[in-house]
Amino acid sequence: MAGFFLLGLLMGVLMVGSVISAKFDELFQSNWALDHITYEGEVLKLKLDNYSGAGFQSKSKYLFGKVSIQIKLVEGDSAGTVTAFYMSSDGPNHNEFDFEFLGNTTGEPYLVQTNIYVNGGGNREQRMNLWFDPTTDFHTYSLLWNQHQVVFIIDETPIRVHSNMEHKGIPFPKDQAMGVYSSIWNADDWATQGGRVKTDWTHAPFVATYRGFEIDACECPVTMAATEKCSSNGDKRYWWDEPTLSELSLHQSHQLLWVRANHMVYDYCSDTARFPATPEECLHHRH
């Protein structure tokens, strides 16, 4: 087992490339409730109370690469709250990749919900319980994105892959530059046990803590021809175009299968009540 995790660490280093770590205000800015954000040294905190949540966004937009943030989630009874880390483009036909951490009552596993929007259409939710307590220490949450796949990663373990299947006539998000965002808000109409458990404001403020802001991606103003600018054409800076990153390695595929087998609690591809006809990408997806 030790060898398994050592190999995973080595593969993770290969997957990261040349990471650029920066202070929060070099990459990000507040976009919601500045008075509910504190920044001390290398640590930033977002606060939710019964007046407001809070959020921040990247100063630039990007097309392809890898973004990572270390987060320590809300401790104790966090039922009704959602802490989100995501990438999104603008407009009604936007693309979006979501991590949403769903609050719970004390002692229950934390659930992470992922979702993918392509050309404004979402409804691709998956939910997993985490195999660690995300409230006691920082863990690294990452999105790797290139022309071949979108990979959701926790501590260098892939938990979800969305592959480019344009050859099957299925749209893939590859031509809209995206910002990087995070926020905390009250969602007790749906977040915990389908909205049956409401936010207990006697536990407020609810605090999510951040550090380790890393973006190694192609910075791309929305006005530019994004795909052309951010394709490598042999430029080694664009490491995400390397053929080895066009799909998961064998080890990463095994990691993904382990996560899905042991921790997945909901997959839209299997929800016949919502989707009597299986979504087309589910028919072709290998994961």
For each residue, the residues with C-beta under 8 A, 3 or more apart:
1: 4 5
2: 5 6
3: 6 7
4: 1 7 8
5: 1 2 8 9
6: 2 3 9 10
7: 3 4 10 11 251
8: 4 5 11 12 156 157 251 255
9: 5 6 12 13 156
10: 6 7 13 14
11: 7 8 14 15 156 249 251 252
12: 8 9 15 16 156
13: 9 10 16
14: 10 11 244
15: 11 12 66 144 153 156 245 252
16: 12 13 19 66 156 216
17: 66 216 239 240
18: 216 239
19: 16 66 68 214 216
20: 214 215 216
21: 212 213 214
22: 26 27 213 214 215
23: 26 27 42 213
24: 27 28 39 44 56 210 213
25: 28 29 39
26: 22 23 213
27: 22 23 24 58 59 60 180 213 215
28: 24 25 56 57 58 59 180 213
29: 25 56 57 59
30: 33 34 37 54 55 56
31: 55 56 57 181
32: 52 53 54 55 56 183
33: 30 36 37 52 53 54 55
34: 30 37 54
35:
36: 33 46 47 48 49 52 53 54
37: 30 33 34 44 45 46 47 54 56
38: 44 45 47
39: 24 25 43 44 45
40: 43 44 45
41:
42: 23 211 212
43: 39 40 209 210 211
44: 24 37 38 39 40 56 209 210 211
45: 37 38 39 40 207 208 209 210
46: 36 37 53 54 55 56 83 182 183 184 207 208 210
47: 36 37 38 54 184 205 206 207
48: 36 52 53 54 74 81 184 185 186 204 205 206 207
49: 36 52 201 204 205 206
50: 186 201 204
51:
52: 32 33 36 48 49
53: 32 33 36 46 48 183 184 185 186
54: 30 32 33 34 36 37 46 47 48 183 184
55: 30 31 32 33 46 181 182 183 184 185
56: 24 28 29 30 31 32 37 44 46 181 182 183
57: 28 29 31 179 180 181
58: 27 28 61 62 179 180 181 215
59: 27 28 29
60: 27 179 219 221
61: 58 89 177 178 179 219 220 221 222
62: 58 65 67 87 177 178 179 180 215 217 218 219 220
63: 174 175 176 177 178 217 218 220 226 227 229 230
64: 145 146 147 174 217 218 230 238 240 241
65: 62 144 145 146 215 216 217 218 240
66: 15 16 17 19 142 143 144 145 214 215 216 217 240
67: 62 87 142 143 180 214 215 216 217
68: 19 140 141 142 143 212 214 215
69: 85 140 141 182 210 212 213 214
70: 138 139 140 141 210 211 212
71: 83 85 101 134 138 139 141 182 208 209 210
72: 134 135 136 137 138 139 208 209 210
73: 78 83 101 110 134 135 208
74: 48 78 81 83 103 135 184 206 207 208
75: 78 135 136 207
76: 106 135 203
77: 104 105 106 200 203
78: 73 74 75 81 103 104 135 203 206
79: 103 104 105 188 191 192 197 198 199 200
80: 103 186 187 188 191 192 197 198 199 200
81: 48 74 78 103 184 185 186 187 188 191 199 206
82: 100 101 102 103 184 185 186 187 191
83: 46 71 73 74 100 101 103 182 183 184 208
84: 98 99 100 101 181 182 183 184 185
85: 69 71 99 141 181 182
86: 96 97 98 99 100 180 181 182
87: 62 67 96 97 143 145 178 179 180 181
88: 94 95 96 97 117 178 179 181
89: 61 94 95 96 173 176 177 178 179 222
90: 94 176 179 222
91: 94 120
92: 120
93: 119 120
94: 88 89 90 91 117 119 120 176
95: 88 89 117 118 119 173 176 178
96: 86 87 88 89 115 116 117 122 178
97: 86 87 88 114 115 116 117 143 145 150 152 173 178
98: 84 86 113 114 115 116 117
99: 84 85 86 112 113 114 141 143 152
100: 82 83 84 86 112 113 114 115
101: 71 73 82 83 84 110 111 112 113 134
102: 82 110 111 112 113 127 191 192
103: 74 78 79 80 81 82 83 191 192 199 206
104: 77 78 79 108 109 110 111 192
105: 77 79 108 192 197
106: 76 77
107:
108: 104 105
109: 104 129 130
110: 73 101 102 104 129 130 133 134 135
111: 101 102 104 127 128 129 130 265
112: 99 100 101 102 127 128 129 130 154 159
113: 98 99 100 101 102 125 126 127
114: 97 98 99 100 125 126 127 128 152 159 160
115: 96 97 98 100 122 123 124 125 126
116: 96 97 98 122 124 150 162 173
117: 88 94 95 96 97 98 120 121 122 124 173
118: 95 121 171 172 173
119: 93 94 95 171 173
120: 91 92 93 94 117
121: 117 118
122: 96 115 116 117 125
123: 115 268 274
124: 115 116 117 162 268 279 281
125: 113 114 115 122 266 268
126: 113 114 115 160 264 266 267 268
127: 102 111 112 113 114 264 265 266
128: 111 112 114 159 259 260 263 264 265
129: 109 110 111 112 263 265
130: 109 110 111 112 133 134 154 263
131: 259 262 263
132: 139
133: 110 130 136 137
134: 71 72 73 101 110 130 139
135: 72 73 74 75 76 78 110
136: 72 75 133
137: 72 133
138: 70 71 72 209 211 212
139: 70 71 72 132 134 154 155
140: 68 69 70 153 154 155 156 212
141: 68 69 70 71 85 99 153 154
142: 66 67 68 152 153 154 156
143: 66 67 68 87 97 99 150 151 152 153
144: 15 65 66 149 150 151 153 240 245
145: 64 65 66 87 97 149 150 151 173 217 240
146: 64 65 149 240 241 245 246
147: 64 164 174 227 231 241
148: 163 164 245 246 247
149: 144 145 146 161 162 163 164 246 247 248
150: 97 116 143 144 145 161 162 173
151: 143 144 145 158 160 161 248
152: 97 99 114 142 143 158 159 160 161
153: 15 140 141 142 143 144 156 157 158 159
154: 112 130 139 140 141 142 157 159
155: 139 140
156: 8 9 11 12 15 16 140 142 153
157: 8 153 154 255 256 259
158: 151 152 153 161 248 252 255 256 259
159: 112 114 128 152 153 154 256 259 263
160: 114 126 151 152 256 287
161: 149 150 151 152 158 248 256 285 287
162: 116 124 149 150 281 285
163: 148 149 247 285 286 287
164: 147 148 149 172 174
165: 168 170 172 281 284 285
166: 169 170 171 172
167:
168: 165 280 284
169: 166 280
170: 165 166 280 281 284
171: 118 119 166
172: 118 164 165 166
173: 89 95 97 116 117 118 119 145 150 176
174: 63 64 147 164 227
175: 63 226 227
176: 63 89 90 94 95 173 226
177: 61 62 63 89 220 221 222 224 226
178: 61 62 63 87 88 89 95 96 97
179: 57 58 60 61 62 87 88 89 90
180: 27 28 57 58 62 67 86 87 215
181: 31 55 56 57 58 84 85 86 87 88
182: 46 55 56 69 71 83 84 85 86 208 210
183: 32 46 53 54 55 56 83 84
184: 46 47 48 53 54 55 74 81 82 83 84 206 208
185: 48 53 55 81 82 84
186: 48 50 53 80 81 82 199
187: 80 81 82 190 191
188: 79 80 81 191 192 195 197 198 199
189: 195
190: 187 194 195
191: 79 80 81 82 102 103 187 188 195
192: 79 80 102 103 104 105 188 195 196 197 198
193: 196 197
194: 190
195: 188 189 190 191 192 198
196: 192 193
197: 79 80 105 188 192 193
198: 79 80 188 192 195
199: 79 80 81 103 186 188
200: 77 79 80 203
201: 49 50 204
202:
203: 76 77 78 200 206
204: 48 49 50 201
205: 47 48 49
206: 47 48 49 74 78 81 103 184 203
207: 45 46 47 48 74 75
208: 45 46 71 72 73 74 83 182 184
209: 43 44 45 71 72 138
210: 24 43 44 45 46 69 70 71 72 182 213
211: 42 43 44 70 138
212: 21 42 68 69 70 138 140
213: 21 22 23 24 26 27 28 69 210
214: 19 20 21 22 66 67 68 69
215: 20 22 27 58 62 65 66 67 68 180
216: 16 17 18 19 20 65 66 67 239
217: 62 63 64 65 66 67 145 240
218: 62 63 64 65 229 230 238
219: 60 61 62
220: 61 62 63 177 224 226 229 230
221: 60 61 177 224
222: 61 89 90 177 226
223:
224: 177 220 221 229
225: 228 229
226: 63 175 176 177 220 222 229 230
227: 63 147 174 175 230 231
228: 225 231
229: 63 218 220 224 225 226
230: 63 64 218 220 226 227 238
231: 147 227 228 238 241
232: 235 236 237 238 241
233:
234:
235: 232 238
236: 232 239
237: 232
238: 64 218 230 231 232 235 241
239: 17 18 216 236 242 245
240: 17 64 65 66 144 145 146 217 245
241: 64 146 147 231 232 238 245
242: 239 245
243: 246
244: 14 249
245: 15 144 146 148 239 240 241 242
246: 146 148 149 243
247: 148 149 163
248: 149 151 158 161 252 253 256
249: 11 244 252 253
250: 253 254
251: 7 8 11 254 255
252: 11 15 158 248 249 255 256
253: 248 249 250 256 257 287
254: 250 251 257 258
255: 8 157 158 251 252 258 259
256: 157 158 159 160 161 248 252 253 259 260 287
257: 253 254 260 261 287
258: 254 255 261 262
259: 128 131 157 158 159 255 256 262 263 264
260: 128 256 257 263 264 287
261: 257 258 264
262: 131 258 259
263: 128 129 130 131 159 259 260
264: 126 127 128 259 260 261 267
265: 111 127 128 129
266: 125 126 127 271
267: 126 264 270 271
268: 123 124 125 126 271 274 275 279 282
269: 275 278 279 282 285
270: 267
271: 266 267 268 274 275
272: 275 276 278
273: 276
274: 123 268 271
275: 268 269 271 272 278 279
276: 272 273
277:
278: 269 272 275 282 283
279: 124 268 269 275 282 283
280: 168 169 170 283 284
281: 124 162 165 170 284 285
282: 268 269 278 279 285
283: 278 279 280
284: 165 168 170 280 281
285: 161 162 163 165 269 281 282
286: 163
287: 160 161 163 253 256 257 260
